[in-house]
């Protein structure tokens, strides 16, 4: 197996990504989750987290590590994923990124986007720090969050000091990382999984039915009872946000909500495939018919 190789396995929701992992040999690879909802504790059923059995077969990272009220974005993912890649390479383990968030896959391989815009709230916050605590406090804060940037600019360059902190507070990523444009991961084996759309529709209907059978309704009631609501980041996921209809339309029937989850899931599949199709150098397979070929590619 080629040293320093990184494997991407991606595809739309319900395509069968996790099933492939049961066929991985033990002790050679570890999985890094590329999903924006499975990262949250307590939000288990509709997010379709990898089972206890699968996680005992192959170690998973970036699953169940955030509280539901915490924000998760590209910045957090990129920072955590970069650390995991480094650690696994030091252990001679194969990093295998598995999930359906195409945006995360793209920027992990090809680098972060240009320095992002900053909200007026963040600008106001940094300005208030400057007004109330002064330049020396901002310098110490920059030293803490982005030492590389701290060393590269003048201590009197208030504009760049403030801008650097604004970007960090907005994204969770040091501005010095955004400025390293052109950085990209080499030796990526990108494996895409796809099925005919009618097959996907059938699998989504089956998956949503299984969610209900596995206690999704009880999980939703428990989460709402703990005070989580439409402002909770974890509730933005499909399979969760549809139940918020009960708050605004308490007369909604369960079947209506189930139908909405199926509809939203299928629309999401179409959006995912549109985005995945734009990623170059992907080897596309049917997860059932081509399993042997997929395993041979990964572990040669």
C-alpha positions as CSV (number, residue, x, y, z in Angstrom):
1,X,0.0,0.0,0.0
2,X,1.4,3.4,-1.0
3,X,2.8,5.4,1.9
4,X,1.0,8.7,2.7
5,X,-2.0,7.8,0.6
6,X,-5.3,9.3,1.7
7,X,-8.6,7.8,0.7
8,X,-11.9,9.6,0.1
9,X,-15.1,7.6,0.0
10,X,-18.1,9.8,-0.8
11,X,-21.5,9.7,-2.2
12,X,-25.1,10.8,-1.5
13,X,-27.0,10.0,1.7
14,X,-28.2,6.3,1.8
15,X,-26.0,5.1,-1.0
16,X,-24.3,2.6,1.3
17,X,-20.9,4.1,2.4
18,X,-20.8,2.6,5.8
19,X,-21.5,-1.0,4.5
20,X,-18.2,-1.0,2.6
21,X,-16.3,-0.3,5.8
22,X,-17.2,-3.7,7.4
23,X,-15.1,-5.3,4.7
24,X,-12.0,-3.3,5.7
25,X,-9.2,-5.4,7.4
26,X,-8.7,-4.4,11.0
27,X,-5.8,-2.3,12.2
28,X,-4.7,-0.8,8.9
29,X,-7.1,2.2,8.4
30,X,-9.1,4.6,10.5
31,X,-12.2,6.6,9.4
32,X,-12.6,10.4,9.5
33,X,-16.2,11.3,9.4
34,X,-17.3,13.9,6.8
35,X,-20.8,14.7,7.9
36,X,-22.1,17.9,9.5
37,X,-24.7,16.3,11.9
38,X,-23.0,13.0,13.1
39,X,-20.5,15.2,14.9
40,X,-23.2,16.0,17.5
41,X,-23.9,14.1,20.7
42,X,-27.5,12.9,21.4
43,X,-28.5,13.4,17.7
44,X,-28.2,9.7,16.8
45,X,-31.0,8.2,14.8
46,X,-31.8,10.6,12.0
47,X,-28.1,11.4,11.5
48,X,-27.5,7.7,10.8
49,X,-24.3,7.5,12.9
50,X,-22.0,4.5,12.3
51,X,-23.2,1.7,14.5
52,X,-21.4,0.5,17.6
53,X,-20.4,-2.7,15.7
54,X,-18.9,-0.7,12.9
55,X,-17.0,1.6,15.3
56,X,-15.6,-1.4,17.1
57,X,-14.5,-2.9,13.7
58,X,-12.7,0.3,12.6
59,X,-12.0,3.4,14.6
60,X,-14.0,6.6,13.7
61,X,-13.0,10.2,14.2
62,X,-15.2,13.3,14.3
63,X,-18.3,11.4,15.5
64,X,-20.1,12.3,18.7
65,X,-17.6,15.0,19.8
66,X,-19.6,18.2,19.9
67,X,-22.4,19.4,22.1
68,X,-25.6,20.1,20.1
69,X,-25.4,23.9,20.8
70,X,-21.8,24.2,19.3
71,X,-21.3,25.4,15.7
72,X,-19.6,23.1,13.2
73,X,-18.3,24.4,10.0
74,X,-15.6,24.0,7.4
75,X,-13.1,25.7,9.7
76,X,-13.6,23.3,12.5
77,X,-13.5,20.3,10.2
78,X,-10.4,21.4,8.3
79,X,-8.5,22.1,11.5
80,X,-9.5,18.7,13.1
81,X,-9.0,16.7,9.9
82,X,-5.5,18.1,9.4
83,X,-4.5,17.1,12.9
84,X,-5.9,13.6,12.4
85,X,-4.1,13.1,9.1
86,X,-0.8,14.0,10.8
87,X,-1.4,11.7,13.7
88,X,-2.4,8.7,11.6
89,X,0.6,9.1,9.3
90,X,2.9,9.1,12.3
91,X,1.2,5.7,13.2
92,X,1.5,4.4,9.6
93,X,-2.3,4.2,9.5
94,X,-4.4,4.9,6.4
95,X,-6.7,7.9,6.7
96,X,-10.1,7.2,5.1
97,X,-12.5,10.1,4.8
98,X,-16.1,8.9,4.5
99,X,-19.2,11.0,4.2
100,X,-21.5,13.1,2.1
101,X,-20.5,16.7,2.6
102,X,-19.0,17.5,-0.8
103,X,-18.0,21.0,0.3
104,X,-15.7,19.6,3.0
105,X,-14.1,17.0,0.7
106,X,-13.3,19.7,-1.9
107,X,-11.6,22.1,0.4
108,X,-9.8,19.4,2.3
109,X,-8.1,18.3,-0.9
110,X,-7.7,21.6,-2.7
111,X,-7.2,24.0,0.2
112,X,-9.4,26.5,1.9
113,X,-11.3,29.2,0.0
114,X,-10.2,32.8,-0.1
115,X,-10.3,34.7,3.1
116,X,-14.0,34.8,4.0
117,X,-16.2,37.8,4.7
118,X,-16.7,38.7,8.3
119,X,-20.1,39.5,9.8
120,X,-20.8,42.9,11.3
121,X,-21.3,41.2,14.7
122,X,-17.7,39.9,14.7
123,X,-16.3,43.2,13.6
124,X,-18.2,44.9,16.4
125,X,-16.9,42.4,18.9
126,X,-13.3,42.8,17.8
127,X,-13.6,46.6,17.8
128,X,-15.1,46.5,21.3
129,X,-12.1,44.4,22.5
130,X,-9.8,47.0,21.0
131,X,-11.7,49.9,22.6
132,X,-12.0,48.3,26.1
133,X,-8.8,46.3,26.4
134,X,-6.4,47.9,24.0
135,X,-3.9,46.9,21.4
136,X,-1.8,44.8,23.8
137,X,-4.7,42.5,24.5
138,X,-5.4,42.0,20.8
139,X,-1.7,41.1,20.3
140,X,-1.7,38.6,23.0
141,X,-4.9,37.1,21.6
142,X,-3.4,36.9,18.1
143,X,-0.3,35.2,19.6
144,X,-2.6,32.6,21.2
145,X,-4.7,31.8,18.2
146,X,-2.3,32.3,15.3
147,X,1.3,32.5,16.3
148,X,2.5,32.4,12.7
149,X,0.5,35.5,11.8
150,X,1.6,37.2,15.1
151,X,5.3,36.8,14.1
152,X,4.8,38.0,10.5
153,X,3.2,41.5,11.1
154,X,4.2,44.6,12.9
155,X,2.8,45.1,16.4
156,X,1.7,48.6,15.3
157,X,-0.3,47.2,12.3
158,X,-3.7,47.6,14.0
159,X,-5.6,46.9,10.8
160,X,-4.0,43.5,10.2
161,X,-4.2,42.5,13.8
162,X,-7.9,43.2,13.9
163,X,-8.5,41.6,10.6
164,X,-6.6,38.5,11.7
165,X,-8.7,38.1,14.8
166,X,-12.0,38.8,12.9
167,X,-11.2,35.9,10.5
168,X,-10.3,33.6,13.3
169,X,-13.5,34.4,15.4
170,X,-15.6,34.0,12.2
171,X,-14.2,30.7,11.0
172,X,-12.2,29.1,13.7
173,X,-9.2,28.9,11.3
174,X,-6.1,31.1,11.6
175,X,-5.8,33.6,8.8
176,X,-2.3,32.3,8.2
177,X,-3.9,29.1,6.9
178,X,-6.1,31.0,4.4
179,X,-3.1,32.9,3.1
180,X,-1.4,29.6,2.1
181,X,-3.3,29.4,-1.1
182,X,-2.3,26.6,-3.4
183,X,-1.8,24.1,-0.6
184,X,-3.4,20.8,-1.5
185,X,-3.3,17.2,-0.4
186,X,-1.4,15.0,-2.8
187,X,-1.9,11.2,-3.3
188,X,-5.7,11.2,-2.8
189,X,-7.6,8.2,-4.0
190,X,-11.2,9.6,-4.5
191,X,-13.8,6.9,-4.7
192,X,-17.4,8.0,-5.5
193,X,-20.4,5.8,-4.9
194,X,-23.6,6.1,-6.9
195,X,-26.8,4.2,-7.6
196,X,-29.6,4.8,-10.1
197,X,-32.0,7.5,-8.8
198,X,-35.0,5.1,-8.5
199,X,-32.8,2.8,-6.4
200,X,-31.8,5.8,-4.2
201,X,-35.5,6.7,-3.7
202,X,-36.3,3.2,-2.6
203,X,-33.4,3.2,-0.2
204,X,-34.4,6.6,1.3
205,X,-37.9,5.4,1.9
206,X,-36.6,2.3,3.6
207,X,-34.1,4.3,5.7
208,X,-36.7,6.7,7.0
209,X,-39.0,3.8,7.9
210,X,-36.1,2.3,9.9
211,X,-35.5,5.5,11.7
212,X,-39.1,5.5,13.0
213,X,-38.8,1.9,14.0
214,X,-35.6,2.6,15.8
215,X,-37.2,5.2,18.0
216,X,-36.7,8.5,16.1
217,X,-40.0,9.9,17.5
218,X,-38.9,9.2,21.1
219,X,-35.4,10.8,20.4
220,X,-37.1,13.9,19.0
221,X,-39.3,14.2,22.1
222,X,-36.3,13.8,24.3
223,X,-34.3,16.5,22.5
224,X,-37.2,19.0,22.5
225,X,-37.7,18.2,26.2
226,X,-34.1,19.2,26.9
227,X,-34.7,22.6,25.4
228,X,-33.1,22.1,22.0
229,X,-35.0,24.0,19.3
230,X,-34.7,25.7,15.9
231,X,-31.7,27.7,17.2
232,X,-29.8,24.6,18.0
233,X,-27.2,23.9,15.2
234,X,-27.7,20.2,15.4
235,X,-31.4,20.6,14.6
236,X,-30.6,21.8,11.1
237,X,-30.1,18.3,9.8
238,X,-32.7,16.5,7.7
239,X,-34.8,14.2,9.8
240,X,-34.7,16.6,12.7
241,X,-35.7,20.0,11.4
242,X,-38.9,18.6,9.9
243,X,-40.2,17.8,13.4
244,X,-40.0,21.4,14.3
245,X,-43.3,21.7,12.3
246,X,-45.0,20.4,15.4
247,X,-44.1,23.7,17.1
248,X,-45.6,25.9,14.5
249,X,-48.2,23.4,13.2
250,X,-49.1,21.1,16.1
251,X,-51.9,19.6,13.9
252,X,-49.3,18.1,11.6
253,X,-49.6,14.3,11.2
254,X,-46.6,12.0,11.7
255,X,-47.1,10.7,8.1
256,X,-46.9,14.2,6.8
257,X,-43.5,14.7,8.5
258,X,-42.2,11.3,7.3
259,X,-43.2,12.3,3.7
260,X,-41.4,15.6,4.1
261,X,-38.2,13.8,5.4
262,X,-38.3,11.5,2.4
263,X,-38.8,14.5,0.0
264,X,-36.1,16.6,1.6
265,X,-33.7,13.6,1.6
266,X,-34.2,12.9,-2.1
267,X,-33.7,16.6,-3.0
268,X,-30.5,16.6,-1.0
269,X,-29.3,13.5,-2.9
270,X,-29.7,15.4,-6.1
271,X,-27.8,18.4,-4.8
272,X,-25.0,16.2,-3.5
273,X,-24.6,14.5,-6.8
274,X,-24.5,17.8,-8.6
275,X,-21.7,18.9,-6.4
276,X,-19.8,15.6,-6.4
277,X,-19.9,15.5,-10.2
278,X,-17.8,18.7,-10.3
279,X,-14.9,17.1,-8.3
280,X,-12.2,15.9,-10.7
281,X,-10.4,12.6,-10.8
282,X,-13.1,10.6,-9.1
283,X,-13.4,6.8,-9.6
284,X,-17.1,6.0,-9.6
285,X,-18.5,2.7,-8.5
286,X,-21.7,0.9,-7.5
287,X,-21.2,0.0,-3.8
288,X,-22.6,-3.5,-4.2
289,X,-21.5,-4.6,-7.7
290,X,-18.0,-3.2,-7.5
291,X,-17.1,-4.0,-3.9
292,X,-14.1,-6.2,-4.7
293,X,-12.6,-3.5,-7.1
294,X,-13.0,-0.8,-4.5
295,X,-11.2,-2.9,-1.8
296,X,-8.4,-3.8,-4.2
297,X,-7.9,-0.1,-5.1
298,X,-7.7,1.0,-1.5
299,X,-5.4,-1.7,-0.1
300,X,-3.0,-2.3,-3.0
